[in-house]
């Protein structure tokens, strides 16, 4: 039997996973003992897995996550204010599907960025689109979009993302342009898409940080109302990681 024409046809139909599985079946003697429906079921399963992996890779590439993080890697040992039940609930991504927001705040180095990227990773694993961006770079990008006339197009593109992660909010001064751009961005997302924001500044101080009372009211109304909140406590995770690495090096030297 000439299998190459069949393989070529499957690839031409963009059934690449099925083509690879079919080639393997034809070269494995164990597969010949299976019934037709079993062999066909394996082909379909391989195609499904192939497409799921391709979709996940594409979503992760578009997400531009700062760190490769997953919820399974969260450290619950330290006294950081993490609630396992809350994290498990957020891991379902139902809050993203319901277009709710999540606000994470805490001191520098306590793991805000890691948690945000872990939740964005989880969203991608469930077939939802995500985008990570630091607040200063987001405002710089939008400022350039104003200059070249692409602001409406960029705003529309961001509005389509299921989960927008804005990291390091309130880390630099906010001017009139930034306030207006943030309001426009959130207005496109309220009730339709989820937004996750991390900040060192306590949420109660965001109104004063934004500055303009009218715009601050409008922004926080779209952002904070019915939002999930996480306050991370404890010492910097970077310091802890450095100490653990140093301990590991010391133990290695003692063994040698």
C-alpha positions in Angstrom: 0.0 0.0 0.0 1.3 3.4 -0.9 0.7 5.6 2.1 2.6 8.8 1.0 -0.3 10.0 -1.2 -2.6 9.7 1.8 -0.1 11.5 4.0 0.3 14.3 1.4 -3.5 14.7 1.2 -3.9 14.9 4.9 -1.2 17.6 5.1 -2.8 19.5 2.2 -6.0 19.5 4.2 -4.0 20.8 7.1 -4.6 17.7 9.2 -1.0 17.6 10.2 -1.5 15.8 13.5 -3.5 13.1 11.8 -0.9 12.7 9.1 1.9 12.1 11.6 -0.3 9.6 13.5 -1.2 7.8 10.3 2.5 7.5 9.4 3.3 6.1 12.8 0.4 3.6 12.6 1.6 2.3 9.2 5.1 1.6 10.6 4.0 0.0 13.9 2.9 -3.6 13.9 0.9 -3.2 17.1 -1.5 -0.8 15.3 -2.5 -3.4 12.7 -4.1 -5.5 15.5 -6.5 -2.7 16.3 -10.0 -2.4 14.9 -10.6 0.3 12.2 -12.7 2.4 14.6 -10.0 2.3 17.2 -7.3 3.3 14.8 -9.4 6.1 13.4 -10.2 7.3 16.9 -6.5 7.5 17.6 -6.0 9.6 14.5 -8.7 12.0 15.5 -7.3 12.3 19.0 -3.9 13.1 17.7 -5.3 15.8 15.5 -7.2 17.3 18.4 -4.0 17.3 20.6 -2.0 18.8 17.8 -4.5 21.7 17.3 -4.8 22.3 21.0 -1.0 22.6 21.3 -0.8 24.9 18.3 -3.5 27.2 19.7 -1.8 27.3 23.1 1.6 28.2 21.6 0.0 31.0 19.5 -1.9 32.4 22.5 1.2 32.4 24.7 3.2 34.1 21.9 0.6 36.8 21.6 0.4 37.2 25.4 4.0 38.4 25.7 4.2 37.2 29.3 7.2 38.6 31.2 7.8 35.4 33.1 7.0 31.8 32.4 4.7 31.1 35.4 1.9 28.7 36.2 -0.5 28.4 39.2 1.1 25.1 40.1 4.4 27.0 40.9 2.8 29.5 43.3 4.5 29.4 46.7 2.0 29.0 49.5 4.7 28.3 52.2 5.5 31.9 53.0 3.0 34.1 54.9 2.0 36.1 51.8 -1.8 36.4 52.3 -2.5 33.8 49.6 -5.9 32.1 49.9 -5.8 28.6 48.3 -9.6 28.7 47.8 -9.4 32.1 46.1 -6.5 31.0 43.8 -8.4 27.8 42.9 -11.5 29.8 42.0 -9.4 32.3 39.9 -7.7 29.3 38.2 -11.1 28.3 36.7 -11.0 31.5 34.7 -14.7 32.0 35.2 -14.0 35.6 36.3 -12.4 36.2 32.9 -15.4 34.7 31.0 -17.6 36.9 33.2 -15.6 40.0 32.3 -14.6 40.7 35.9 -11.4 42.4 37.1 -8.6 41.4 39.4 -6.5 43.9 41.4 -3.2 42.6 43.0 -1.2 44.9 45.2 1.7 44.5 47.5 5.3 45.6 48.1 8.0 45.3 45.4 9.3 41.7 44.9 6.4 40.0 46.6 5.3 38.1 43.5 2.7 40.3 41.9 4.1 39.9 38.4 4.6 36.2 38.8 1.0 35.7 39.9 -0.4 37.9 37.1 1.6 35.9 34.5 0.5 32.6 36.0 -3.2 33.6 35.7 -2.6 34.8 32.1 -0.9 31.5 31.4 -3.9 29.7 32.8 -6.2 31.8 30.6 -4.2 30.8 27.5 -4.4 27.1 28.6 -8.1 27.4 28.6 -8.2 28.9 25.1 -8.6 32.5 26.2 -6.5 35.3 24.8 -4.3 37.4 27.1 -1.9 40.3 26.8 0.7 41.4 29.3 2.1 44.9 29.4 3.8 47.2 32.0 1.9 50.4 32.6 4.7 52.8 31.6 5.2 51.0 28.3 1.5 50.8 27.7 1.1 54.6 28.0 4.3 55.2 25.9 2.9 52.9 23.2 -0.5 54.7 23.2 1.3 58.1 23.1 3.1 57.0 19.9 -0.2 55.7 18.5 -1.6 59.2 19.0 1.3 60.6 17.0 1.0 58.3 14.0 -2.8 58.1 14.0 -3.1 54.4 14.9 -4.6 55.0 18.4 -8.2 53.9 17.4 -6.8 50.7 15.8 -4.6 49.8 18.7 -7.4 50.5 21.2 -9.7 48.2 19.2 -7.1 45.4 19.2 -6.7 45.6 22.9 -10.4 45.6 23.4 -10.6 42.2 21.8 -8.2 40.5 24.3 -10.0 38.4 26.9 -7.6 39.3 29.6 -5.5 42.4 29.7 -2.7 42.4 32.3 -1.4 45.9 33.3 1.7 45.4 35.5 3.3 48.1 37.7 0.4 50.5 37.7 1.1 53.8 39.5 4.9 53.3 39.4 5.4 56.6 37.5 3.5 59.9 37.4 0.2 60.0 35.5 -0.5 63.0 33.2 -3.7 64.2 31.5 -3.0 62.1 28.4 -2.4 58.9 30.4 -5.6 59.5 32.4 -7.7 59.9 29.3 -6.1 56.9 27.5 -6.7 54.7 30.5 -10.4 55.7 30.7 -10.8 55.0 27.0 -9.1 51.6 27.3 -11.2 50.6 30.3 -14.5 51.9 28.8 -14.0 49.6 25.9 -13.6 46.6 28.3 -16.1 47.2 31.1 -18.7 44.4 31.1 -17.2 42.7 28.1 -13.5 41.8 28.9 -11.4 41.2 32.0 -8.6 43.4 33.2 -5.9 42.5 35.8 -3.8 45.2 37.4 -0.9 44.9 39.7 0.5 47.8 41.8 2.7 48.6 44.7 0.3 51.4 45.6 -2.7 50.4 47.9 -6.0 50.5 46.0 -7.4 53.1 48.4 -4.7 55.5 47.2 -5.4 55.1 43.5 -7.9 57.9 43.4 -5.3 60.4 44.7 -2.7 59.0 42.4 -4.8 59.5 39.2 -5.2 63.1 40.3 -8.2 64.5 38.4 -11.2 63.8 40.6 -13.7 63.5 37.8 -11.6 61.1 35.7 -10.5 59.2 38.8 -14.1 58.5 39.7 -14.9 57.3 36.2 -11.7 55.1 36.0 -12.2 53.5 39.4 -15.9 53.0 38.8 -15.0 50.9 35.7 -12.1 49.1 37.4 -12.7 48.5 41.1 -16.5 47.9 41.2 -17.1 44.2 41.9 -13.4 43.4 41.3 -11.5 40.5 42.9 -8.6 41.7 45.1 -5.4 40.1 46.4 -3.1 41.8 48.8 0.3 40.1 48.9 2.3 40.3 52.1 5.7 39.2 53.4 9.3 39.7 52.4 10.4 40.0 48.8 10.4 36.7 47.0 13.6 37.7 45.2 15.4 37.9 48.5 14.0 34.5 49.5 15.0 32.9 46.2 18.5 34.3 46.5 18.8 32.9 50.0 17.6 29.5 48.8 20.2 29.5 45.9 22.9 30.4 48.3 21.9 27.6 50.7 21.9 25.2 47.8 25.4 26.3 46.7 26.7 25.9 50.3 25.2 22.4 50.6 26.8 21.5 47.3 30.2 22.7 48.5 29.8 20.8 51.7 29.0 17.6 49.8 32.1 18.1 47.6 
